[in-house]
Amino acid sequence: MHDLTFDDVKALILALFKNKLLIFLFALTGLCAGLLYSARQPVVHIYGATATVSIVGQSNISGGTILTNYVDMITSYRVIEHVVELLEAEELTANQIRRMTSTASRGNSHILEISVRNQSPQLAILVANAMAESFVRQVSIVTGNNSLQVLDFSRSANIVSSNRNERIKLFAPFAAFVVGCAFIMAVELSSKKLRLVKQCVTDPRELLAVIPKSKRKK
């Protein structure tokens, strides 16, 4: 097999262009296979639970900075490690709890929201409540005051998103497209078609005769 040349690359691109319908059929087949596979996968529900913490007795707080500091403290390892102790859940690690937890302040009020998302609604509720309780306790220990109190424990969890394995829908047609292109290129490269003049003779000794140019009679 001769070395791949620029002319070969042009021939491969031309072959892909000529067989664009076949490539499209490959991609369409992959898309159908991906949709069929995804449709057979169970729907995964993600539940969200929210507990709230209130800053009491400090009406003179200048909103933003202190609230931001509290929000950052909620997901500190000191708070989360105490959550692990409260839940007595060996299968949960501090990193897992941190990934499933998000925090925010409610507008300009002195209320902090601790939201937890998980596939288990019960676990989402337990972690959200434990985070609120642990946060209030740890701030009290560190600062020596009781300016924080749990305002509302989470009592229920709502579905915040539902999805199947959506990635397969995108990966399957792309993979089929690549396979189709690779198949056409392999067929083109392995074909016996001549693309260059130098491919006609590989060894001068193999040249048996030269056909002379014919002259037209006037």
Phi and psi in degrees as a GROMACS rama.xvg file:
@    title "Ramachandran Plot"
@    xaxis  label "Phi"
@    yaxis  label "Psi"
@TYPE xy
-74.388  162.162  HIS-2
-67.022  148.284  ASP-3
-70.4948  126.255  LEU-4
-115.42  175.94  THR-5
-63.3371  -35.7735  PHE-6
-65.2012  -34.937  ASP-7
-64.545  -41.5604  ASP-8
-62.199  -42.9448  VAL-9
-62.7689  -38.8625  LYS-10
-66.5581  -36.0039  ALA-11
-67.1843  -43.0846  LEU-12
-62.6034  -41.3283  ILE-13
-64.7357  -38.9215  LEU-14
-64.6424  -39.724  ALA-15
-63.6966  -41.1535  LEU-16
-65.5391  -41.1195  PHE-17
-66.6309  -28.9735  LYS-18
-105.52  28.8525  ASN-19
-61.2359  -31.9064  LYS-20
-66.0225  -41.1434  LEU-21
-64.7941  -39.772  LEU-22
-63.6442  -41.087  ILE-23
-61.0579  -40.6074  PHE-24
-65.366  -36.9208  LEU-25
-60.211  -49.4296  PHE-26
-64.0461  -39.6585  ALA-27
-64.8244  -39.7912  LEU-28
-62.3259  -42.3964  THR-29
-63.4352  -39.499  GLY-30
-63.4992  -44.988  LEU-31
-62.7975  -41.3344  CYS-32
-64.6842  -39.9022  ALA-33
-65.7806  -41.6665  GLY-34
-65.1235  -40.6465  LEU-35
-65.2121  -42.6605  LEU-36
-65.5838  -43.8  TYR-37
-64.7442  -37.1526  SER-38
-65.4225  -25.4946  ALA-39
-87.8237  -6.98523  ARG-40
-82.5738  145.17  GLN-41
-68.0305  146.508  PRO-42
-73.7147  131.729  VAL-43
-101.591  118.986  VAL-44
-96.2163  134.376  HIS-45
-107.708  123.548  ILE-46
-102.753  145.901  TYR-47
-121.627  135.145  GLY-48
-128.173  142.379  ALA-49
-132.029  130.063  THR-50
-114.957  149.625  ALA-51
-121.262  145.969  THR-52
-123.385  137.298  VAL-53
-114.104  139.772  SER-54
-92.82  111.703  ILE-55
-108.568  156.775  VAL-56
69.6455  15.5288  GLY-57
-136.844  62.4704  GLN-58
-68.5384  -14.5878  SER-59
-91.71  11.7833  ASN-60
-64.587  135.599  ILE-61
-87.1197  77.0626  SER-62
20.7291  -96.8615  GLY-63
-51.6828  -57.6002  GLY-64
-61.8232  -50.2086  THR-65
-65.0057  -42.0257  ILE-66
-61.3426  -40.9262  LEU-67
-62.6901  -41.018  THR-68
-63.2253  -41.3618  ASN-69
-63.981  -42.0812  TYR-70
-59.112  -41.7952  VAL-71
-67.4935  -33.8281  ASP-72
-70.7622  -27.5329  MET-73
-58.4261  -39.5151  ILE-74
-97.5631  21.7559  THR-75
-72.1439  154.825  SER-76
-64.536  -29.6033  TYR-77
-60.5633  -44.2453  ARG-78
-70.0694  -46.2553  VAL-79
-67.6297  -39.6841  ILE-80
-62.9813  -33.7527  GLU-81
-69.9737  -31.0269  HIS-82
-62.49  -43.2993  VAL-83
-58.5047  -40.6547  VAL-84
-66.546  -41.2118  GLU-85
-64.646  -40.7004  LEU-86
-79.272  -23.6261  LEU-87
52.38  40.4021  GLU-88
-106.384  104.297  ALA-89
-68.1543  -25.9616  GLU-90
-78.011  -11.8626  GLU-91
-100.128  132.714  LEU-92
-108.651  166.153  THR-93
-61.3714  -39.1102  ALA-94
-65.2186  -39.0428  ASN-95
-64.7799  -42.6855  GLN-96
-64.2474  -40.3423  ILE-97
-63.9439  -39.4611  ARG-98
-67.5781  -31.6728  ARG-99
-89.6203  -1.73058  MET-100
-109.584  137.711  THR-101
-132.802  150.731  SER-102
-132.359  153.879  THR-103
-162.207  158.463  ALA-104
-97.8688  145.729  SER-105
-88.6422  96.2042  ARG-106
57.136  -135.08  GLY-107
-95.5573  5.96207  ASN-108
-79.7071  173.71  SER-109
-99.1807  44.4805  HIS-110
-118.29  129.179  ILE-111
-107.118  135.65  LEU-112
-106.657  132.266  GLU-113
-115.539  110.486  ILE-114
-111.531  137.766  SER-115
-127.427  134.826  VAL-116
-119.65  135.257  ARG-117
-161.664  161.21  ASN-118
-71.7666  -21.2747  GLN-119
-99.8081  117.801  SER-120
-63.7016  -36.8835  PRO-121
-63.9053  -42.7819  GLN-122
-67.8958  -37.5612  LEU-123
-60.6748  -42.666  ALA-124
-65.6559  -46.8399  ILE-125
-60.8062  -44.8414  LEU-126
-68.3713  -42.0695  VAL-127
-60.2663  -45.0324  ALA-128
-68.1589  -40.5955  ASN-129
-66.3181  -36.7062  ALA-130
-62.7867  -43.9468  MET-131
-63.5583  -45.833  ALA-132
-64.6589  -44.1802  GLU-133
-65.4151  -40.8721  SER-134
-61.9277  -47.3973  PHE-135
-61.1409  -42.9723  VAL-136
-66.933  -43.5286  ARG-137
-69.3552  -36.679  GLN-138
-65.7294  -38.2931  VAL-139
-63.9409  -40.265  SER-140
-67.4794  -42.4849  ILE-141
-73.2949  -44.4318  VAL-142
-92.6357  -21.3475  THR-143
79.4096  12.5818  GLY-144
-131.031  166.378  ASN-145
-111.408  47.8274  ASN-146
-75.5264  -13.0941  SER-147
-111.244  139.82  LEU-148
-141.854  148.791  GLN-149
-72.021  121.875  VAL-150
-83.4343  -50.1056  LEU-151
-142.373  127.161  ASP-152
-81.1787  150.862  PHE-153
-73.5438  132.745  SER-154
-112.605  -14.1221  ARG-155
-152.386  163.032  SER-156
-125.722  138.09  ALA-157
-110.608  152.637  ASN-158
-72.2431  122.148  ILE-159
-104.2  -19.3968  VAL-160
-162.48  152.693  SER-161
-137.898  131.712  SER-162
-154.734  157.516  ASN-163
-99.6129  -166.641  ARG-164
-78.8137  82.5735  ASN-165
-69.5698  -25.2756  GLU-166
-62.5481  -30.7529  ARG-167
-65.8531  -28.1746  ILE-168
-64.3197  -33.5017  LYS-169
-86.471  -36.9799  LEU-170
-72.7016  -39.3393  PHE-171
-61.4188  -51.5148  ALA-172
-65.3276  -34.1439  PRO-173
-65.1191  -43.8339  PHE-174
-63.491  -41.4059  ALA-175
-64.8414  -38.0959  ALA-176
-60.9152  -45.1661  PHE-177
-64.3299  -42.6343  VAL-178
-62.8301  -42.2221  VAL-179
-61.1508  -44.5145  GLY-180
-64.0964  -43.0052  CYS-181
-63.3108  -38.5467  ALA-182
-64.0248  -46.3549  PHE-183
-64.9587  -40.7037  ILE-184
-65.3642  -39.3184  MET-185
-65.4498  -41.577  ALA-186
-63.4158  -41.3656  VAL-187
-64.8763  -42.7975  GLU-188
-69.8547  -32.4962  LEU-189
-88.352  -2.9985  SER-190
-73.6248  163.349  SER-191
-95.5496  9.35319  LYS-192
-66.2243  141.391  LYS-193
-89.503  130.018  LEU-194
-111.402  -26.2082  ARG-195
-126.005  152.738  LEU-196
-63.3877  -36.9755  VAL-197
-69.2458  -13.2457  LYS-198
-78.4688  -14.8092  GLN-199
-69.1039  -34.8578  CYS-200
-131.275  119.317  VAL-201
-93.9512  -21.5817  THR-202
-144.588  124.152  ASP-203
-55.5651  -27.4793  PRO-204
-69.8276  -16.3298  ARG-205
-83.119  -7.66133  GLU-206
-76.9608  114.929  LEU-207
-89.3299  -37.3342  LEU-208
-161.375  162.674  ALA-209
-118.5  125.465  VAL-210
-82.048  117.615  ILE-211
-69.7457  151.501  PRO-212
-71.5302  128.543  LYS-213
-80.7659  146.199  SER-214
-104.734  130.613  LYS-215
-76.8903  139.586  ARG-216
-77.3337  134.936  LYS-217
